[in-house]
Amino acid sequence: MVTECLLKKTFFLHYEWILLASGLLLMATLNPATHSGTLCLFHNIGIEFCPGCGLGRSVGYLFRGEFAASLQMHPGGVLAVIIIFSRIGQIFYRNHKYKQT
């Protein structure tokens, strides 16, 4: 019973930041110049317009320091990275406050 409660508490405190950091790391390590398969639902069902197309490649270019290419690929890439880092910071702050109580 105690182990189950500890497991739930640990999962609650860490699952979101781990998923966000993993996604950011994946986007940062993929080569944005290659166009391998896509996970885009819109593209897979045949719709040409997708508001998020290029976002992952934009983040990849951003982490490589190619800011112009990042903005050209998708203007929201920089904003997405800022939001994700901000959310991870909020989670760490929440966890720090939670452990103090």
C-alpha positions in Angstrom: 0.0 0.0 0.0 2.8 2.4 0.9 4.7 1.5 -2.2 1.7 2.1 -4.4 1.1 5.5 -2.9 4.8 6.4 -3.3 4.7 5.3 -6.9 1.6 7.4 -7.6 3.2 10.4 -6.0 6.4 10.0 -7.9 4.5 9.6 -11.2 2.5 12.7 -10.5 5.6 14.8 -9.7 7.7 13.7 -12.7 5.7 12.4 -15.6 4.9 15.7 -17.3 8.4 17.2 -17.3 9.9 13.9 -18.4 7.6 13.8 -21.4 8.2 17.4 -22.3 12.0 17.1 -22.0 11.9 13.9 -24.0 9.9 15.5 -26.8 12.2 18.5 -26.8 15.3 16.3 -26.9 13.9 14.2 -29.7 13.1 17.3 -31.8 16.5 18.8 -31.0 18.4 15.6 -32.1 16.5 14.8 -35.3 18.1 16.1 -38.5 15.7 18.8 -39.8 17.1 18.6 -43.3 15.9 15.0 -43.8 12.2 14.4 -44.6 11.6 11.0 -43.2 8.1 9.8 -42.3 5.6 12.1 -40.6 3.4 11.7 -37.6 1.1 14.5 -38.8 -2.5 13.4 -38.7 -3.6 16.0 -41.3 -0.9 14.9 -43.8 -1.7 11.2 -43.2 -5.4 11.7 -44.1 -4.6 13.8 -47.1 -5.2 17.4 -45.9 -2.5 19.7 -47.3 -2.8 22.5 -44.7 -1.5 21.8 -41.2 -0.9 24.7 -38.8 1.9 22.7 -37.0 3.8 21.5 -40.1 7.5 22.3 -39.7 7.4 22.9 -36.0 9.6 20.0 -35.1 12.1 20.9 -37.9 12.0 24.5 -36.7 13.0 23.4 -33.2 15.7 21.2 -34.7 17.2 24.1 -36.6 16.9 26.3 -33.5 19.0 23.9 -31.4 21.6 23.8 -34.2 21.9 27.6 -34.0 20.3 28.2 -37.5 17.8 30.8 -36.4 16.9 32.1 -39.9 16.1 28.5 -41.1 14.2 27.9 -37.9 12.0 31.0 -38.4 11.5 30.1 -42.1 10.5 26.6 -41.3 7.9 27.7 -38.7 7.7 31.0 -36.9 6.3 29.4 -33.8 9.3 27.2 -33.2 11.1 29.7 -31.0 7.9 30.3 -29.0 7.3 26.6 -28.6 10.7 26.1 -27.1 10.2 29.0 -24.7 6.8 27.7 -23.6 8.2 24.2 -23.1 11.2 25.4 -21.0 8.8 27.6 -19.0 6.5 24.8 -18.3 9.4 22.5 -17.2 10.5 25.3 -14.9 7.0 25.7 -13.4 6.9 21.9 -12.7 10.3 22.0 -11.0 9.2 24.9 -8.9 5.9 23.1 -8.0 7.9 20.0 -7.1 10.3 22.0 -4.9 7.4 23.6 -3.1 5.6 20.3 -2.7 8.6 18.5 -1.2 9.0 21.3 1.4 5.5 20.7 2.8 
